[in-house]
Amino acid sequence: MLRPIAAKIISKVVEDARKSGSLPDDIRLNYIIETPREEGFGDYSTNIAFILAPQLRKRPLDIAAMLVEGMKGSEYCESITVAGAGFINFSLKDSLWQQLLKDTASVGIKSLYPNAGGGKKVLIEFVSANPTGPLHIGHGRGAAVGDVLSNLLERTGHTVAKEYYINDAGRQIKTLGRSTFLRLKELRGEAVEYPPDLYQGDYVRDLAQRVIDEGVPVPPGDEEAISFLAGYASSFIMDGIKNDLGEFGVNFDNFFLESSLYASGIVEETLQILKDREIAYEKDGALWFKTGLYEKDEDRVLIKSDGENTYFTSDIAYHLDKFKRSFDVLVDIWGSDHHGYIPRLSASVQALGRNKEDLRFLLIQFVTLIKDGKPVGMSTRSGEFTTLREVMDEVGRDACRFFFLMRKSDAHLEFDLDLAKKTSNENPVYYVQYAHARIESIFRNAREAGVDTDNISDADCTLLTLKEELDLIRWITRYHSVLDGSARSLEPHRVTFYLIEIVGRFHSYYNRTRVLGNDMGLTRARLLLLSALRDVIRDGLDLVGVSAPEKM
């Protein structure tokens, strides 16, 4: 939030150096100013000396020493040091941070929201599990990532829509119909052979039993029965998926049916576009896509020699449909096993005349459940956990969502069920929620002591001089850069990392400092600090889809 002042400091020293002749007027500058990752290296750091070194033909260390001399007279700098081979680290005066807290508390939490999106329309497609079985924990992780990313982009100036793509026209649905049909015959006492390539889960038998119990009128012919049961079973499963997602706090703006692509004619339109642009060609009786024109990948089949469209064709048409709905950026969130599919789809978007950057991908790595220190088997209905519903019922929605965001999405995640249920600071989500509840308790105590906590905006923030207090101010205002960086990189896990870090600093401060004391001026200033901190914690938890309890 004070980055403009940091930039002003560097710009001023460069301008002064040009005036004095230390730097030529035509020098090229493309330096960065960033917040150091490690404490003790100042509020900001710049690599300007390394950028100037090859142009001036001097060592970065010597250039940094020259620039630091010019910075020493700055009205904004508290301290300046040169680190490593020439990085310039500098801290701003405490008064700037104290005023920033006052301004932030006055305007509210939204003042920390960056406008990274500039109103861009973004469509995030996630989960999109085939309606052939219940959601498993991998789907749950994808649901959490997609939903939190949507919240994150909305807070940072994007217009966001969430979409679930339903494959209702593929081979899997037909397989589900056949699976249900054979289980139905078994339940009616008929001897049948149940092939291993059909769906083996007990939920298929439950579906068939439901058909019997409810007297569902199944057509008499085998093929007609299979077709009917495919629709019946997939519809029932989809209803269950929507219900589970709703209870998980994930609601979609649109459920898009694959079959609608064919009904609307956009599949044919897509193929015609590719043919007209000579990106589709015929070979061996099939129609191929020239993937190699855009990406390092082999050409892919669009229409098989038997005339059947491939899934790739549907996917290209689907993304054309997305762009025709005026979205600026598309985000696809997939399981990590779809990694190899990225080049061809990226190529297809470019073939449709869009920039490669208009389609971005997030991959969701596998989740391993841990119980009693050991990995949990993934067998369905064996008394162990496999579905999102089972895990959510076991640990609760808050812990489930938070834990899914505790690693970068493309990194393998170990989900410790025992840890997620603990009501102690060992449990990260409890640790963060307890910080919010603890601050609420402080405010209740303050009101009971006669402090008007609704009118502390005029508190004297210059009284906040403890290192821990100034450190908390810095971390509160850092929420702005966390949201900005998370949105630009599509990395929502950064928010949970930030929450864990800032509440750790709060707990340490609370254990060492008396917030409510005899000095009313200092008490009001500390309450203002905690009010801003409470707002950040609450907003971060809301972004992640986790509750912020007032009591625990």
Secondary structure, DSSP 8 states (H G I E B T S, - for coil): --HHHHHHHHHHHHHHHHHHTSS-TT------EE--SSTTS-SEEE-HHHHHHHHHTS-HHHHHHHHHHHHTT-SSEEEEEEETTTEEEEEE-HHHHHHHHHHHHHH-GGGG----STT-EEEEE-----TTS--BHHHHHHHHHHHHHHHHHHHTT-EEEEEEEE--SSHHHHHHHHHHHHHHHHHTT------TTS--SHHHHHHHHHHHHTT----SSHHHHHHHHHHHHHHHHHHHHHHHHHHTT---SEEEETHHHHHHTHHHHHHHHHHHTT-EEEETTEEEE-GGGTSSS--EEEE-TTS-B-HHHHHHHHHHHHHHTT-SEEEEEEEGGGGGGHHHHHHHHHHTT--GGGEEEEEE--EEEEETTEE----TTSSS--BHHHHHHHH-HHHHHHHHTSS-TTS-EEEEHHHHH--STTSHHHHHHHHHHHHHHHHHHHHHTT--TTS-TT--GGG--SHHHHHHHHHHHTHHHHHHHHHHHT-THHHHHHHHHHHHHHHHHHHH--SS-S-HHHHHHHHHHHHHHHHHHHHHHHHHT----S--
